Every structure is written in C-alpha cells, then in structure tokens.
Amino acid sequence: MPVYLALFRGINVSGHNLIKMDALKKLMHAEGYINVETYIQSGNVVFESPETNRDKIAKDLEILMYREYGHNVVIFILEEADLVKVIQKNPYTGPEPEGQGIKKFFVAFLSGIPTEAGIDQLKKYNRGDDVFKVIDNALYLKLAASAADSKLTNVFIENKMNIKATTRNWNTTLKMLEMLQARNKAV
C-alpha cells in the first residue's frame, strides 16, 4: 500500500487554524487512512492509503479540514522519492541536520513549477541578505538570520510567484524522509 507524506500549509501557526495532531490522527484514521503518524505541531503527517491519486488525496483532506474545522488548508502530498529528490538537489546544504541554534536552511514546497516571471518578482522584492534558488517545484532558502526575521514567508512567496507554498526547516524535512523510509521498509 502506498505511503504518503501530507504537508498541511498554515495550521497551528501564530495561533491560527488550530488543529491538535492527536485529533487529526483520529480523524484521518476514521476516514480510512492507515497508520497515521504526525511529527511536531505544524501539520506533517505520514500515512498509508489504498488511493493512488495524490491530487484526490489532497482534495479529500482539504475538504475534510474544512468540514471538521472550518479551515481552508492547502495540502501537499509527497512520496519518498519526491523528498529524496528535494534533499539531493538542495544547493545550500547536504543531507545532514543543521544542528542547534538558529535554523537557516529551509525548503518551500511549491504547488507547481513557477514561471520565470514569478521567480523574477520574488527576486525583485526580496530585501535583505536572504538567498534562494528554485529547482523544479522546490524553493530552497538560505536565511541570513532566523525565519522570523525573513521576508520570505509563505504568503510573500505565494503573492510574488502566484503559486501555493508550504515551508519546512531543513531538520524537519530530513525527519520526514526518515519517517517515510522507515514506513516503506515496514510495508
């Protein structure tokens, strides 16, 4: 049975779109998703499903979030191979965790491949010392300070590039791959 990673955009951020992960696990299980496991409170969910259409899974989960919580949540569905590719292509760091202190490496998962015009808009309005590179449908970020001090937020990225985005720090990205790999070995 296929193993998936769902990245929920914009839940449990700054007191908005609150969803408890235990409740989300129970809800997804009740809807037929199997072996649902979450990681931290920011909407990272590994699960199994007999459904093979990832767009359908995302849409079904988005409808479920609206029905249960009244939240319009964009959900990205990935498989292990997708995450391996994202990690291998990072131009700023390798497949090692960042360590302690301020996290500076992030990846924004994009809902599609952005246009050159969208990338140009992001470059044009990016102020400060933050750098980024777009490869396929991932936006790699190397921040000068902390994420809280960066203008490169999901909303900023979406507004400039006209594409949906959800961002994870590098350590979380690596942990998600670890969870997917462990699950795939067990299946």
Buried (B, 14 or more C-beta within 10 A) or exposed (E): EBBBBBBBBBBBBEEEBEBEBEEBBEBBEEEEBEBBBBBEBBBBBBBBBEBEEBEEBBEBBBEBBEEEBEBEBBBBBBBBEBBBBBBEEBEBBEEEBBEEEEBBBBBBBBBEEBEEEBBEBBEEEBEEEBBBBBBEBBBBBBBEEEBEEBEBBBEBBBEBBEBBBBBBBBBBBBBBBEBBBEBBEEE
